[in-house]
Each structure stands twice: as C-alpha cells, then as structure tokens.
Amino acid sequence: MAEDEPEGGTPGTQNGPYQGPRAADFTPEPDHSDDPGYVTRTRFLSNAAFAGTGILAAAILVPVVGFAVSTPLKEEEFRWVDIGPASDYLQNAPPYVDPKPSTKIGEVASLSVSGPSSDADRRIYVIYGLKDPSTRPQPTPGEPAAAYDAKFAKWASALKPEDFDLIAIWNRCAHLGCPVAYSPGSAGYVCPCHGGAYDSRGLVIGGPPPRPLDRVDIKVVDQSKKFEPQDIEAGKDRIPLAVAAKSSNPNLRVLVGKPFSIDQQQQAYALHGPGEPVSGTLSHLYPFT
C-alpha cells in the first residue's frame, strides 16, 4: 500500500521540490578588481618578496655607498706644527765649491708629529734635496773613477738652490698602511709588510702600492712676522726656499701641516686611504672593487 503524500506536496518529493545547489550549478567568485583595499594571497606574497629584496639590497648597498662617500666628505683636522729652525733642514745647499761623489746632496730627517687628534699623529721624513734626482750622474760600467769624478763635479757645480725643494713624506705605506722605513743605502723607502718600494721622493718603484707615499704640506716662515688668517691661507707667509737656504735669519722656522696624496707625476690630490688609487679608472671604481 502506497504511503500517503504529504499534504500540499508533489508526488515523489518530501515537502515540495528540492531547492538546494546542484552539482552542475556554478557559483561565481566575488569580483574585487575594483576594491583597492582587497589583497589576494598572490598580491600579498609578491609585495612581501619585493619588500624583502629591497631590504636586502639596502643592507648591501648602504655600507658600500657610505664607504664610497665618507672619505671624500670627511675632512681631517690639522694644525701647523713648528718642527724647528730652517737651518736644521736646509743643509748642504748649492753652490758647491769642490764637489765630489761623496758630497752630501739632500738631507733626510725622521721625526714624529702630533696633530689635533690621535688620528692626526704621524711619523714623517723631511727631505731637502733635488727636485729631479734622476739628473744625478751615475758611473757607467768600466768607467775610470777619475772620469766619473770629473763628470760628477761638473754636474754638481752647476746646481742652483732653485734645483732643490723641501718635502715631507708620511711613512704610511700606500698599500695597506704599514709603516715604511728609509734605506740610506738605496736612498728610498721599503715596506716590510708586502714589499712595496719607493724612491727618494716616495714614488712607487716596485710592489703592490697603487700610488706614491702621501705627503704633508711644509713651509718656511719668519716667526717674527705676523699674518692674518686669510693671508696664511693664501700662502703669503711662505718664504721661497731659494731665499731661505741663503739666509742666516734665526727667525726662520719650518712648519708642517695638512696631509695630501699624490700621483706618480707628483700632482697633489685630497688625502686618500691606504689601497686607494688617486687617478685613472680604478680611482672611481675603488669602493666597489
């Protein structure tokens, strides 16, 4: 016997027709393309990846850029330091009456100089000698001693005070900063750390240094005379060496001041750190190499 159909129902159903979702029905996802505040999982992961890349790049580049610009922007403090009477340094100046190969031409003095801070303390070599040491004649193989003596005497007799200058060389090696030592036998400087070799004026003649030894500004002044700061800045207090070398004025003093770097042509540059070239392509790429 068939069951009775529910009241008001349709035959074959319970309480009316089925109204729920069917397997074939498609329910579209809400469209959030116009909603700027809605973030999908893909967008969130992409943003996180970009942010992480930016942080990593900043962590790498900031120290490099800081290293690249900090040295040029940081000016070292310095002061003029009196290192003694000019007569202590301007010795054996030409003309020479009876020059021989043993005649001292060029004096080297080593001394320590204190600056306004411990970073400015340094040891320097003060040299009063030939502007161009290569002009000094050298004996040739097999040359008689008398012939060389005559050649040397002729050359030395023609020297003038204008052929000499006064320079102060910082003993910090331009490779990695080791202290160099002066070698009287070779009239040059040698670094004991990595074999850097320099000539009498601190120019590179061998080894890994990328530039010559740094120098310190040096001048001769008359301490009995007073100058305004702007005149000192303009160099009006400096006495020409050719004049100072001939003078017996006891008030002449030698002062050393600001350090600077040079290239192989002895062109002056702002002070650079050890290992840093001052000219050429590498001087621009140095912080990134």
C-alpha positions in Angstrom: 0.0 0.0 0.0 1.4 3.3 -1.0 2.3 5.9 1.6 0.2 8.9 1.7 1.8 12.0 0.1 2.3 14.9 2.5 -0.3 17.5 2.4 0.3 20.1 -0.3 3.3 18.2 -1.6 4.2 17.0 -5.0 4.2 13.3 -5.7 7.7 11.8 -5.3 9.0 14.6 -3.0 9.0 15.4 0.6 7.6 18.8 1.5 7.8 20.1 -2.1 10.6 20.2 -4.8 14.4 20.3 -3.9 15.6 23.8 -3.9 19.4 23.4 -2.9 22.5 23.6 -5.1 23.1 21.0 -7.7 26.5 19.6 -8.9 26.1 21.4 -12.2 25.4 24.8 -10.7 28.3 27.4 -10.8 28.6 30.0 -8.1 30.9 32.9 -9.4 33.6 34.3 -7.0 33.0 37.9 -5.9 34.8 40.4 -8.2 37.2 42.5 -6.1 39.1 44.1 -9.0 37.6 47.5 -8.2 38.4 47.2 -4.5 41.8 48.8 -3.8 41.8 47.6 -0.2 41.4 43.9 -1.1 44.7 41.9 -1.2 44.8 38.5 -2.7 47.3 35.9 -1.5 49.3 36.3 -4.7 49.5 40.0 -4.3 50.5 39.7 -0.7 53.3 37.3 -1.5 54.5 39.4 -4.4 54.6 42.5 -2.2 56.5 40.6 0.5 59.0 39.4 -2.0 59.6 42.9 -3.3 60.0 44.3 0.2 62.4 41.6 1.2 64.5 42.2 -1.9 64.6 46.0 -1.2 65.7 45.4 2.4 68.4 43.0 1.3 69.7 45.4 -1.4 69.7 48.3 1.1 71.7 46.2 3.6 74.3 45.6 0.9 74.4 49.0 -0.8 74.2 51.4 2.2 77.6 50.3 3.7 79.2 50.4 0.3 77.9 53.8 -0.6 78.7 55.1 2.8 82.3 53.8 2.4 82.5 55.4 -1.0 81.4 58.9 0.1 82.6 59.1 3.7 86.3 59.6 2.9 85.8 62.5 0.4 83.2 64.1 2.8 85.3 63.8 5.9 88.0 66.5 6.2 90.8 65.7 8.5 91.5 68.3 11.2 95.1 69.6 11.1 97.2 72.4 12.5 100.5 73.9 11.5 103.3 72.3 13.7 106.6 74.0 14.2 109.3 71.4 13.7 112.4 73.5 14.2 114.7 76.2 12.7 115.1 76.2 9.0 118.9 75.8 9.4 118.3 72.3 10.7 116.7 71.2 7.4 118.1 73.5 4.7 121.6 72.0 4.8 124.2 71.4 2.1 122.6 73.7 -0.3 124.4 74.6 -3.6 126.6 76.1 -4.9 129.4 73.6 -4.2 133.0 74.8 -4.3 134.7 71.4 -4.8 132.0 68.7 -5.2 132.9 65.0 -5.2 130.6 62.0 -5.4 130.8 61.8 -1.6 129.3 65.3 -1.3 126.0 65.2 0.6 123.3 66.3 -1.7 119.9 66.1 0.0 119.3 65.6 3.7 116.7 63.3 5.3 115.3 63.8 8.8 112.9 61.5 10.5 110.5 62.8 13.2 107.2 62.3 14.9 104.5 64.9 14.6 101.5 65.3 16.8 98.2 66.6 15.4 95.0 67.9 17.0 93.8 64.2 17.5 95.4 60.8 17.8 94.4 60.1 14.2 96.5 63.0 13.0 99.7 61.8 14.8 102.2 60.6 12.3 105.9 60.0 11.5 107.3 61.9 8.6 110.5 62.1 6.6 111.6 65.6 5.8 113.9 65.8 2.7 115.7 68.8 1.4 117.1 67.6 -2.0 116.9 67.6 -5.7 113.6 68.1 -7.4 114.7 65.7 -10.0 117.1 63.1 -8.5 117.4 61.4 -11.9 119.7 64.2 -13.1 122.4 62.9 -10.7 125.1 61.2 -12.9 125.8 57.6 -12.3 129.0 55.7 -13.1 128.9 53.6 -16.2 130.4 50.1 -16.4 134.1 50.2 -16.9 134.3 54.0 -16.4 137.5 55.1 -14.7 137.0 56.7 -11.3 138.7 59.9 -12.3 136.4 60.3 -15.3 133.3 59.8 -13.1 134.6 62.2 -10.5 135.1 64.9 -13.2 131.6 64.2 -14.6 130.0 64.5 -11.2 132.0 67.6 -10.3 130.8 69.3 -13.5 127.2 68.4 -12.8 127.2 69.4 -9.1 129.0 72.7 -9.8 126.1 73.7 -12.0 123.4 73.1 -9.4 121.4 76.1 -8.0 119.2 76.5 -4.9 116.2 76.5 -7.4 117.0 72.9 -8.2 116.2 71.9 -4.6 112.9 71.6 -2.7 111.7 70.7 0.7 109.1 67.9 1.1 107.7 66.0 4.0 106.7 62.3 3.3 104.3 60.4 5.5 105.7 56.9 6.4 102.3 55.2 5.9 102.5 52.7 3.1 100.0 53.5 0.3 99.2 49.8 0.0 97.7 48.7 3.4 99.1 51.4 5.7 102.2 49.6 7.2 105.0 52.0 8.3 107.7 52.2 5.7 111.4 52.5 6.6 114.0 54.8 5.0 117.0 52.9 3.5 120.1 55.2 3.3 121.9 52.7 1.0 119.2 52.9 -1.7 118.0 56.4 -0.8 114.5 55.1 -0.8 111.7 53.6 1.3 110.7 50.0 1.8 107.5 48.5 3.3 108.3 45.4 5.4 104.7 44.0 5.1 104.3 43.4 1.4 107.5 44.6 -0.3 106.3 48.0 -1.5 109.3 50.0 -2.7 109.6 53.8 -3.2 112.3 56.1 -4.4 113.8 59.1 -2.5 110.7 61.2 -3.2 108.2 58.4 -2.3 107.3 57.5 -5.9 106.5 53.8 -6.5 109.3 51.7 -8.0 108.0 48.2 -7.1 105.5 46.1 -5.3 101.7 46.5 -4.8 101.2 50.1 -3.8 98.6 51.8 -6.0 100.1 55.3 -5.6 103.2 57.1 -4.1 103.6 57.8 -0.4 101.4 60.6 0.9 103.0 63.9 1.8 102.4 66.6 4.4 102.3 70.3 3.5 105.5 72.0 4.6 106.7 75.6 4.5 109.3 78.0 5.8 108.1 81.1 7.7 109.6 84.0 9.6 108.2 83.7 13.1 108.9 87.4 13.8 106.3 88.4 11.3 102.5 88.2 11.9 100.0 87.4 9.2 96.2 87.4 9.1 94.5 84.0 8.7 93.4 84.8 5.1 97.0 85.7 4.2 98.2 82.5 5.7 95.6 80.6 3.7 96.8 82.3 0.6 100.4 81.4 1.3 101.7 84.9 1.8 103.6 83.8 4.8 105.8 81.3 2.9 109.4 82.2 2.3 110.8 80.8 -1.0 113.3 78.0 -0.4 116.0 79.6 -2.6 115.8 82.7 -0.3 115.6 80.7 2.9 118.6 78.5 2.0 120.8 81.5 1.6 119.5 83.3 4.7 121.1 83.4 8.2 118.0 84.8 9.8 117.5 82.8 13.1 113.7 83.5 13.0 113.1 81.2 10.0 111.2 78.2 11.1 109.9 75.1 9.3 106.2 74.2 9.8 104.3 71.1 8.6 100.5 70.9 8.3 97.9 69.2 6.2 98.5 65.7 4.6 97.7 65.0 1.0 98.1 62.3 -1.6 100.0 62.5 -4.9 100.2 60.5 -8.2 103.3 59.3 -10.0 103.6 62.8 -11.6 103.6 64.3 -8.1 100.3 66.0 -8.8 98.5 66.8 -5.5 95.1 65.2 -4.5 92.9 65.2 -1.5 94.1 62.7 1.1 93.2 59.1 0.2 93.2 56.0 2.4 95.6 53.0 2.0 95.0 51.0 -1.1 93.0 53.7 -2.9 94.2 54.9 -6.3 94.1 58.7 -6.9 93.8 58.7 -10.7 92.6 56.5 -13.5 89.5 54.4 -13.8 90.2 52.4 -10.6 90.0 55.6 -8.6 86.3 55.8 -9.5 85.6 52.1 -9.1 87.7 51.6 -6.0 84.8 51.5 -3.4 83.1 48.8 -5.5 86.0 46.6 -6.4 
